[in-house]
Structures are given as structure tokens and as C-alpha cells.
Amino acid sequence: MTRYVAVVWFKNGMKREYGNTTDRAYAERIGAQMFEQEMRSAPGDMLKPSRYEVIEKK
């Protein structure tokens, strides 16, 4: 069974994984929401996210 995880990448090279679901659309929503949340709460430019993506985990 395929699982999907939203990954938020940061400018300093760090990444955070959110969610673990079988629904790709749900993982996309989680990724977008967490990207926006991380963007708003970042204390500095280097800790702001640069992108997010949804990856498959088997």
C-alpha cells in the first residue's frame, strides 16, 4: 500500500515531514498548510521554508 508524506524543505537544508496518509490530495493540503505555517512563524530568513513536496513511501 502506498503512503504519502508532505515534506517541507528549508533554506538551510533542513526538512520536516508531515502526515502519513494513503490519500495524496490530503497530503498536498497538509503540505500547503504546513508550508504557510512555517513561513509565518520563521524567526529569520534562513529558517523560512523554500518549498514543499509530496513523496511516496512504500
N, C-alpha and C positions, 0 to 999 in steps of 0.2 A: 504494500500500500504506500502510495506517495504522500509525503508530508511536505508542507510548505512553511518556510520561516522568512520573516521580514528582517533584513539586515540593514542597519543604518551605519554608514561609513562617515568618519570624521576627518577633518583636515590634517590632524596629527597622526593619522594612520590607524587609529583605534576603530573598533567596530563593536556594535551591540546587536544581539539577536533578540527578536521579539516574536512571541506567538509560536505555535507549533500546531498546525491545523491541516486538515485534508482539503479545505476549501481555499483555492488560490485567490479568489476575489476577496475573501475575508483577510487573508494575509496582506493583500495590496492595501486594504483600508487601514490595517494596523500599521503598516509601514509608513503610509502618508501621515497618519495621526502622530506617530512617534517622531517622525522627522520634524513636523511642525512644533511639537512639544520641546524637543531637544533644541531647536533653533531659538525658541523664545527663552529658554532657561539657561542657555550657554553663558558662562561668565566672561568669556573672551573669544576673540576670533578663531584661535586655534582649536577651541573646543566646540565650534559650530559644526554641524553635520555638512557634508559635501554632497551626499546622495544617499538614496536607499534603493534596495532591490529585493525581489522575492526569489529565493532559491529553493530548489527541490532537495529534500533529504529522503533517502530511501531506507 
